[in-house]
Amino acid sequence: MKLSAVLMLGACMQLSATGYSQRLQLSLNNAPVSKVFSELHRQSGYTFVYTASQLRQAEKVTLNLKDVTLVQALDSCLRNLPLAYIIRDNMVIIRENPVPPPPPIRVSGFIYDENGQPVPGVSVGVKGTTKGAITNANGEFTLPEVAPDAVLVVSSIGYQAQEVAVGSRPVLKVVLKIAPQALDERVVIGYGSARRRDLTGSIAKVATVQPEQNMSSNTVNGLQGRVAGLFVKQGDSRPGAVPQFTIRGVQTLQTNEAGSGTNPLIVIDGLVIDAASNGANANYSLANLNPQDIESIEVLKDAASSAIYGARGAQGVVLITTKKGNFNSKTRVNVNAYWGTTKSVFNYNPLNSEQYSMIFKEARNNRISDIDKQIAGGGLTPEQIAGLNNEKDLIQAQIDNLDMGTADNNWLKKVTPSQAITKNVQTSLAGGTDKTTYYLSFGQYSEDNAVGKGRFTRYSGKLAVTQKIFNWFKAGADISISNVLDKDIDAPLYYAMLARPDMPEEIKYNDDGTYGYWYGLQEHPYATRDGYAKTTRTWNYVGNFFAEITLPKNFSFRTMLAASKNNNVSETFDNPISYYGQAMRGVYKNEGVNGLRYTWNNVLSYRFDVSKWRGDALLGQEYTDNNYNVTGFSMTGFPSTPSLWKPGNASSFDNNFVSKNREFRENSQSFFLRTNMSWDHKYLFSASVRRDGSSKLKDFRYAWFPAVSAGWVVSSEPFMKGQKWISYLKIRTSYGITGNIRPLGLNDVSNLVATQTYLNAPALQLYNRLGNPALKWERTRQQDIGVEARFLNDRLSATVEYYTKKTDALLSSIFIPASAGGFSSQRVNLGAMDNRGVDIAVSYSSAAAGANSFKWNVGVVGNINRNRITELRDNIMNYAGYYPGGPMGFVVVGQPVGMLQLYNALGIDPQTGDVIYEDVNKDGVINQADMIYVPTSQPKFSGGFNFDASWKGFSASAQFVYTVGNKIYNLSDQGARFYGLSDESGVMDNMPDWVLDRWTKPGDNSHYPRAVTGPHGAGKTSDWNSRPSTLFLFNGSFLRFKNFTLGYDFAGRIVKSKAFEQLRLYGAVQNIFVIKDRGLKSGDPEQALENGVQLAIVPMPRTISIGINARF
């Protein structure tokens, strides 16, 4: 049996060997592979097994083979084809030949954040494998033996994870984006920093605002619509203007002399500043700060976060941290430049000559008609009738003598530049070694006034250096310098708006060569423009020097001396031939403000991490000194030759304004303590207390300001572990007391506080405000409860907070009788107010994807706030401002701040064309007793929408801001109702063309009353149709499309140079459109004062720019 098996196996092997060794002949030209297989089958007898789809991949072959074996024939046939074979018994099985994978490559790369800084500690892994690497201090990584078709997963705490295809790129550059509200990111708090997940207070960190997203001279504009509860109002469209901004409503009744009493406290790199747009005691303007030097901005909204600043934190706190270098990072250069055109969207069209003539005559004919009706009505004495007839004759003479010239000019367009330019160039250099960091920057920004004339120009520079002297000791310095030039920014447009359209372009001169009045004391717009010049130059120096010691047992000590020095010189000149200078042959005024504020603080800190407990504590001391002086002089009597219009050529001094020198000084001393702790990252607690003393007060100089807060991370509890729909949930609450004395001036406690140099001799200045040594701090008690939640793997996040703020001992001024010794007012503590509201912030981000995938993020923020005066001393209605010719502002118990006293206009009488007013007290007479109080300035809801997207190097962003529920009183609209006097002058200034939409005949239904001059008939005064009333009160709600930006990054795509980390070209449009109440006409809804009165009529201009950002 065994022998037969062996013989059979040998026979098979012999047969196989015979088949393989059989000699074959092939001669085929461009033949299909199937034909080759058929021929081989015929000659060898072997059966070929294959599929039609396999042969469709094979090209035709040409073979010329002689005396070859089957194996040799198959090898020749399939050599260049994606096919292989297996010989089994008498069969040849054809199969697809797998393409060998490409050889692995060595992949390296660099990981940066959005600011171009290297990110160490980033995990870079090969997807689907365990292979990976971690970036070093320079953000570099290396992965050997990586397949070209591999996908890298890049992730780091605080950043969005990314997947990056390797492809054929051996060197990769990846830019990480900060994860939306990343829980482990560091957030700057007062005198330190903390992880976001450990916060128990309400702190909003503002995402980096790119230059093209805020084409403005100041930082605050970039915060608009980005923080819930932060209300920013750009009340002034002039270049360099700083907007007003509040956090969670108004907490005080008055602003201080710097105009910043309602603004939050501003802290820049630890230096507390009085940030204002102007004012004698403002030691800093945010227009001096280069926005591109800013690293981060934190907004402290509740008492738990702001009470550490005690007496200055009632309005909230804005912490600005500027950029520095990083240790162990290579030198990087960043350049950003843009150029743009700024155009006014001023929708103010004055009447043309034909329209002006028509309105002039119509207003006077209506008065004549009123006189005729009044006489025909009877009941007048002969003297009254004679007086009316004389008035009628004068008015008829005005009509007959109206001599319209041949010109027809729109003077607003004449004095407005055809093109206003905005330019910005910023460069920076940053880096560091293991011992030193450095940051150096330089910037130049200029912006032309879009209406009128003038230009704002700023030059800025910054140097920041940190040195590790020992492992336990480091020190550093940060110095910023800015030079700002405002030239003719205040050039008035008033006379261009009032000028008659038929005024010729040639300036009228008097016989002595001075400017003459053209008609009825009307000033020529060119003469007004050219006769006045104003230049303001400001040098500002901000610096801080610090030293930090690491002590044993987790202790550390830091001392810092920070200072801000401000030098401001303003020069104005009304030349000898100008309207205002001709009487004194020219008037030159020079006023300077020199201020120095310094802060010295010392902080001892301690950190602990024991078992599940972790936390920190600090004990600190701070001293602040603010010293400034105001100087000034004026000169008159200049030669008539323009080349000699220089101060040195003046012939006399104005004795009322000579060598003025007033010096002011205030200081404060503070001590503070704070502790933060958590257990198992679930239960959070924080407490702080600060004691402040200020030289602004006398009898009540010191006060305590405590705060306490707690938080519960619900999502870390065991019962939440199985929940997949929510990834994070925290509930927090806080209570604290903050203070405020910023509304106080330096003369409110004592009557003699200023050193005055007058005629070069020292003196004391006596103010007309009676001092009050019993003044106390305003105190705000604030409660806050908030919920933070994240869903869909942190892609969707939401924060909702409810707060109450109760402020007592409100500081305000009251009028006192002249019998008090010549003093007109006194500052007192007179009342209380509260604010209640809700902050809402929601954001959603697309899922993490590859570098070239479409990614987007949308964010919505909103605030609902209700303000109310709860108490006033003796329940008096506190006077809060008068606007010439317009309404009066009042503060009323039970009502919000910002009340106006107005007549209630019920509409236009369709029969007479005059305004119908409500007779509130029903006595049959319309007088001041019928005026009502109307809330105006406080919006019910405000916020913004923000959208960002990117795809394959393209990026786009859009921003909208809005307010809902406030009112605006349009004072300029009220002023447009004056049609001149019915006397010998016959003067009527020009007015906007919307007055054409007026009542003209009985039965008309119009928003605007008739045109009439003089008294409006029996029992009606000449201001009947233009008195302060709700007729000029409009809805202040608006939606503004603030910014749209579109860019493309060429680096690594079209531009292959490895030198560029970023080479981005972008275009941007700012202030694209605004949806508002149609009744506001030319007015901008953001341009209103505290009481909602709109004096400015020049809206925000539109800027279109193109720019480039390069980083290498």
Secondary structure, DSSP 8 states (H G I E B T S, - for coil): -HHHHHHHHHHHHHHHHHHHH--EEEEEEEE-HHHHHHHHHHHH--EEE--HHHHHT---EEEEEEEE-HHHHHHHHHTTSSEEEEEETTEEEEEE--------EEEEEEEE-TTS-B-TT-EEEETTSS-EEE--TTSEEEEEEE-TT-EEEEE-TTB--EEEE-TT-SEEEEE--B-TT-TTSEEEETTEEEEGGG--S-EEEE----GGG--SSSSHHHHTTTSTTEEEE----STT---EEEESS---S---TTS-TTS-EEEETTEEE-B-SS-TT--B-GGGS-GGGEEEEEEE-SHHHHGGGGGG-TT-EEEEEE----TTEEEEEEEEEEEEEEE------B--HHHHHHHHHHHHHHHHHHHHHHHHT----HHHHHHHHHHHHHHHHHHHH----S----HHHHHS-S-EEEEEEEEEEEEE-SSEEEEEEEEEEEEE-SSSS-EEEEEEEEEEEEEEEETTEEEEEEEEEEEEEEESTT---HHHHHS-TT--SS--B-TTSSB--SSTT---HHHHHHHEEEEEEEEEEEEEEEEEEE-STTEEEEEEEEEEEEEEEEEEEE-TTSTTTGGGT-EEEEEEEEEEEEEEEEEEEEEEEETTEEEEEEEEEEEEEEEEEEEEEEEE---SSGGG-SGGG--EE-TTSSSEEEEEEEEEEEEEEEEEEEETTTEEEEEEEEEEEETT-STT-EEEEEEEEEEEEGGGSGGGTT--SEEEEEEEEEEEEEEE-TT--TTSS-SEEEEEEETTEEEEEE-SEE--TT---EEEEEEEEEEEEEETTTTEEEEEEEEEEEEES-EEEEE--GGGTS--EEEEE-EEEEEEEEEEEEEEE----BTTS-EEEEEEEEEEEEEEEEEEGGG--EEEEE-TTS-EEEE-TTS-S-EEEEB-EEEE-TTT-SEEE--TT-SS--SGGG-EEEE-S--SEEEEEEEEEEETTEEEEEEEEEEES-EEEEHHHHHTT----SSSS------BGGGGSB--STT---SB-----S--STT--TTGGGSSBGGGEEE--EEEEEEEEEEEE-BTTTB--TT-SEEEEEEEEEEEEEE--GGGTT--TT---TTSEE-------EEEEEEEEEE-
